[in-house]
Amino acid sequence: MTELTEGGAAHSISPMPSLPRAHVLVIAGLALIFLAAIAAAVALGNESERVAIVLATAVDADTGAPLDSVEFVEAGVTTLYATAAVEHGREGEHFRFEWRGGADELVSEYELPHDLEGGWLFSALDTPAGMQPGRYRVELFRGGTRIGHREFEVAE
C-alpha cells in the first residue's frame, strides 16, 4: 500500500489483487453465456406471441371462426382450413399462412393484410383431388416472424 499526501490530506492506494488465470477464464465464460442468453431472449422475444392454429373443415363466413375442430385428417378431404385467433395487427403489417408437405415443400401460401381489431384469420387448403396421405405442416407468420404452427398427418 502506498500513502500519498497532498495538501495535508492522506490518500492510500492499494494494488489490485490479481486473480488466478482459471478464475479469469471462468468469469469470461460466464459473461459469454450471459450474452448468449440475452441474444436468445431477444430472438425469442420476437416470437413471444404464440398463436394456436386450429384445423377445421368449415369456418363461419362472417367471423372466420372454426365451426368444428379436426384432430385427424382423412385422405380424400378436399378443403381444410387453418384458423387462428389473433390480436389486432399494426398498420401495414401482414400475416401469411404457409402450408407444407412431404419433404418440407411449399404446397400453398396465403398472405393478407390484417386490418381487424382482433379476431380469427383463416386460410383454406383446397385440393380438388383430395388430400393425399402424408405429414403436413401449416405455419402462420406475422410480419415475417413465425408466430404459430401446427403439424398434422393425413391418414388413409
C-alpha positions in Angstrom: 0.0 0.0 0.0 1.3 3.4 -0.9 0.4 6.5 1.0 0.3 9.9 -0.6 -0.2 13.2 1.0 -1.4 16.1 -0.9 -2.3 19.4 0.6 -2.3 17.9 4.1 -4.7 15.1 3.2 -3.6 11.5 3.3 -4.6 9.1 0.5 -3.9 5.5 0.1 -3.7 3.3 -3.0 -3.9 -0.5 -2.7 -2.7 -2.6 -5.6 -5.4 -4.5 -7.4 -5.3 -8.2 -6.3 -4.7 -10.4 -9.3 -7.0 -13.3 -10.0 -5.7 -16.7 -10.9 -5.9 -17.4 -14.7 -8.5 -20.1 -14.1 -10.8 -17.6 -12.3 -10.5 -15.2 -15.2 -11.4 -17.9 -17.7 -14.5 -18.9 -15.7 -15.6 -15.3 -15.4 -15.1 -14.7 -19.1 -17.0 -17.9 -19.9 -19.9 -16.9 -17.7 -20.0 -13.5 -19.4 -20.2 -15.2 -22.8 -23.0 -17.5 -21.6 -24.9 -14.4 -20.2 -24.5 -12.6 -23.5 -25.7 -15.6 -25.5 -28.7 -15.9 -23.1 -29.6 -12.3 -23.8 -29.3 -12.8 -27.5 -31.6 -15.9 -27.3 -34.1 -14.0 -25.2 -34.2 -11.2 -27.8 -34.7 -13.7 -30.6 -37.5 -15.5 -28.6 -39.0 -12.1 -27.8 -39.7 -11.7 -31.5 -41.7 -15.0 -31.4 -43.2 -14.4 -28.0 -46.7 -14.3 -29.3 -47.6 -17.9 -29.7 -50.8 -18.5 -31.6 -52.6 -21.8 -31.7 -53.7 -23.0 -35.1 -56.9 -24.9 -35.2 -57.7 -27.2 -38.2 -61.3 -27.3 -39.3 -63.4 -28.4 -42.2 -65.7 -25.4 -42.0 -65.5 -21.8 -40.8 -68.0 -19.1 -40.0 -68.4 -16.9 -43.1 -68.7 -13.7 -41.1 -66.1 -14.2 -38.3 -63.7 -16.8 -39.7 -64.1 -18.8 -36.5 -63.8 -22.6 -36.9 -67.2 -24.4 -36.9 -65.5 -27.7 -36.0 -62.1 -28.8 -34.9 -60.3 -31.6 -36.7 -57.7 -33.7 -34.9 -57.3 -36.4 -37.5 -57.5 -35.7 -41.3 -58.6 -38.5 -43.5 -57.3 -38.9 -47.1 -59.7 -37.5 -49.7 -60.6 -34.3 -47.7 -60.9 -31.6 -50.4 -60.8 -28.5 -48.2 -59.1 -28.0 -44.9 -58.9 -24.7 -43.0 -56.2 -23.4 -40.7 -57.7 -20.9 -38.3 -56.0 -18.7 -35.7 -57.3 -16.1 -33.2 -55.0 -13.1 -33.3 -54.8 -9.7 -31.6 -55.3 -6.6 -33.8 -52.5 -6.0 -36.2 -50.3 -3.0 -36.6 -50.9 -0.7 -39.6 -49.2 -2.1 -42.7 -48.5 -5.5 -41.0 -49.1 -8.6 -43.0 -50.0 -12.2 -41.9 -49.1 -15.2 -44.1 -50.1 -18.8 -43.9 -47.8 -21.4 -45.4 -48.9 -25.0 -46.0 -46.1 -27.5 -46.3 -46.0 -31.2 -47.1 -43.7 -34.0 -48.0 -40.1 -33.0 -47.8 -41.0 -29.6 -46.4 -42.1 -28.4 -49.9 -44.4 -25.4 -50.1 -47.9 -26.6 -51.1 -49.8 -23.3 -50.7 -49.4 -19.9 -49.2 -51.9 -17.1 -48.4 -50.9 -13.6 -47.4 -53.3 -11.0 -46.1 -53.1 -7.5 -44.5 -54.7 -7.6 -41.1 -57.0 -4.6 -40.5 -59.2 -6.2 -37.9 -59.5 -5.1 -34.3 -58.7 -8.7 -33.4 -60.4 -11.9 -34.4 -60.0 -15.0 -36.5 -57.7 -15.4 -39.5 -58.1 -18.4 -41.8 -56.6 -20.0 -44.8 -58.0 -22.8 -46.9 -56.0 -25.6 -48.5 -58.1 -26.7 -51.5 -57.2 -30.0 -53.0 -59.8 -30.9 -55.7 -58.5 -34.5 -56.0 -58.4 -34.8 -52.2 -55.5 -34.7 -49.7 -53.0 -37.4 -50.1 -51.7 -39.4 -47.1 -48.6 -38.0 -45.5 -47.3 -35.5 -43.0 -48.1 -31.8 -43.4 -47.5 -28.5 -41.5 -49.2 -25.2 -41.6 -47.4 -22.1 -40.3 -48.6 -18.6 -39.5 -46.2 -15.6 -39.9 -46.7 -12.1 -38.6 -44.5 -9.5 -40.3 -42.1 -12.2 -41.3 -41.8 -13.9 -37.9 -43.4 -17.3 -37.3 -45.9 -17.0 -34.5 -47.6 -20.3 -34.8 -47.5 -23.7 -36.4 -49.4 -27.0 -36.5 -48.2 -30.3 -37.7 -50.7 -33.0 -38.8 -50.9 -36.2 -40.7 -53.4 -37.2 -43.4 -54.2 -40.9 -42.9 -55.6 -43.4 -45.3 
